[in-house]
């Protein structure tokens, strides 16, 4: 946030953790939860065309929607339509296997996806979310994973909680 603004939720960090606890798939394993996704978004999105181009069924689709209102203007926060495919590895000790598993699904269709994106001017990218419980995973990507990501020419983001 700009100028180090703080959003007051009316709860301390401890109260927030107690109210919304992180639930682990395997409570005995200290590994992280890693979720990698490929997304396509646009205010108007042809879900069927995205599925055809990617050659894989999406794990999530959402129509254009409003989530809250912007402050101080009060204008609605309009989110674009979304098509995504995600892979989750939990517990996991490194991010490369999750990103590589996602690329195994979509990389064979890199040319078709690139054509769809250039034809419709859709926004697309890759995102990896890491939820750390006790042990931090290894944050490296192999050269083959990096090469396959680069074939798309899209942004890849890493989000660590």
C-alpha positions in Angstrom: 0.0 0.0 0.0 1.1 3.5 -0.6 2.6 5.6 2.2 2.6 2.6 4.6 -1.1 2.7 5.1 -2.6 0.1 7.4 -6.0 -1.5 6.9 -7.6 -1.9 10.3 -9.6 -5.2 10.4 -10.5 -4.7 14.0 -8.4 -7.8 15.0 -4.9 -8.4 16.1 -2.7 -10.8 14.0 -3.2 -13.5 16.6 -7.1 -13.0 16.5 -6.9 -13.1 12.7 -5.0 -16.4 12.8 -7.4 -17.9 15.3 -10.4 -16.9 13.3 -9.0 -18.0 9.9 -6.6 -20.8 10.7 -4.5 -22.4 7.9 -5.5 -26.0 7.5 -2.8 -28.4 6.4 -3.4 -31.6 4.4 -0.9 -33.5 6.4 -0.3 -32.0 9.9 2.7 -34.2 10.6 4.6 -33.0 7.5 6.4 -29.6 7.9 6.5 -29.0 4.1 4.8 -26.1 2.4 1.6 -25.9 0.3 2.5 -24.9 -3.2 -0.1 -23.9 -5.8 0.9 -23.0 -9.4 -1.6 -21.7 -11.9 -1.9 -20.5 -15.5 -4.6 -17.9 -16.0 -6.3 -16.0 -18.8 -8.4 -13.0 -18.0 -10.3 -10.2 -19.8 -13.5 -8.3 -19.3 -15.1 -10.5 -22.0 -13.7 -14.0 -22.2 -14.6 -17.0 -24.4 -14.1 -19.9 -21.9 -14.5 -22.5 -24.6 -11.9 -20.9 -26.8 -9.5 -20.9 -23.8 -10.1 -24.5 -23.1 -9.6 -25.5 -26.8 -6.4 -23.5 -27.0 -4.9 -24.9 -23.8 -6.1 -28.4 -24.4 -7.0 -28.9 -20.8 -10.2 -28.3 -18.7 -9.9 -25.4 -16.4 -9.9 -25.9 -12.6 -11.8 -22.6 -12.2 -13.7 -20.1 -14.3 -15.4 -16.9 -13.1 -17.5 -14.5 -15.0 -16.9 -10.7 -14.8 -17.9 -9.7 -11.3 -17.8 -6.9 -8.7 -15.9 -7.4 -5.5 -16.3 -4.5 -3.1 -15.9 -0.8 -3.8 -12.8 1.3 -4.3 -12.0 3.9 -1.6 -12.5 6.8 -1.5 -14.4 7.0 -4.8 -17.0 4.3 -3.9 -16.8 3.0 -7.5 -17.3 -0.7 -7.8 -14.2 -2.9 -8.1 -14.9 -4.8 -11.3 -12.9 -7.9 -11.8 -12.4 -9.4 -15.2 -13.7 -12.8 -16.3 -11.1 -15.5 -15.4 -10.1 -18.9 -16.8 -7.4 -20.8 -14.9 -5.8 -24.2 -14.5 -4.0 -24.9 -11.2 -1.8 -27.6 -9.7 -1.4 -28.0 -6.0 1.5 -29.9 -4.2 1.1 -30.3 -0.5 3.3 -31.0 1.4 6.2 -30.0 -0.8 9.8 -29.0 -0.2 10.5 -27.2 -3.6 8.5 -25.2 -6.1 10.0 -26.6 -9.3 8.0 -29.8 -9.3 4.7 -27.9 -9.0 5.5 -25.4 -11.7 6.8 -28.3 -13.9 3.6 -30.2 -13.4 1.6 -27.2 -14.5 3.8 -26.8 -17.5 3.3 -30.5 -18.4 -0.4 -29.6 -18.9 -0.2 -26.4 -20.9 3.2 -26.3 -22.6 2.3 -28.8 -25.4 -0.1 -26.2 -26.6 2.1 -23.1 -26.3 1.6 -22.2 -30.0 -2.2 -22.4 -29.7 -2.2 -20.4 -26.5 0.0 -17.7 -28.0 -2.2 -17.5 -31.0 -5.3 -17.1 -28.8 -3.7 -14.4 -26.7 -2.5 -12.4 -29.7 -5.9 -12.7 -31.5 -8.1 -11.7 -28.6 -5.7 -9.5 -26.7 -6.4 -11.5 -23.5 -4.1 -11.0 -20.5 -2.4 -14.2 -19.2 0.3 -15.3 -16.9 1.6 -17.8 -14.4 1.5 -17.5 -10.6 2.9 -19.7 -7.9 1.6 -19.3 -4.3 3.6 -20.8 -1.5 2.2 -21.2 2.0 5.0 -21.9 4.5 4.1 -23.8 7.6 7.3 -24.9 9.4 10.0 -25.5 6.7 10.7 -23.1 3.8 10.7 -24.9 0.4 13.6 -24.5 -2.0 12.7 -21.6 -4.3 14.8 -22.6 -7.3 13.5 -23.5 -10.8 15.4 -25.9 -13.1 16.7 -24.8 -16.4 14.1 -26.9 -18.3 11.2 -25.3 -16.3 12.6 -21.8 -16.9 13.0 -22.6 -20.6 9.4 -23.8 -20.9 8.1 -20.8 -19.0 10.1 -18.5 -21.3 8.5 -20.2 -24.4 5.2 -18.4 -23.4 6.7 -15.0 -23.1 4.4 -14.3 -20.1 5.0 -13.0 -16.6 5.5 -15.6 -13.8 4.9 -14.3 -10.3 5.8 -15.9 -6.9 3.7 -15.1 -3.8 4.9 -16.3 -0.5 2.7 -16.3 2.7 
